[in-house]
């Protein structure tokens, strides 16, 4: 793997990790590993969540893609595609729960498309 791919992959990993840390900070006490929102949680629509609905998930995919770029292997490509599919399914499930729990979630999804 040449220097260019290693450098681009490394930058992608670092920048995506920063976005992930920001999204964790912005979620605060609403953070949960499960698609179902926590019982006493609030809908987070400020900070990075005012630009993108699922920054943590997209960061994970980009970190995985960064590793693929640094390694350029079919194995890492397979892992990245698998992770993206799993996260897509989790997003679909999570958004169903969010729509049920927060009556104004549809307003948020109209405002923040991705």
Protein Blocks (a to p, Z undefined) as FASTA:
>chain_A
ZZklmmmmmmmmmmmmmmmmmmmmmnmmmpcfbfbdcfklccdfehjllmbmblmlmmmm
mmmmmmmmmnopaklmmmmmmmmmmmmmmmmmmmmmmmmmmmklmmmmmmmmZZ
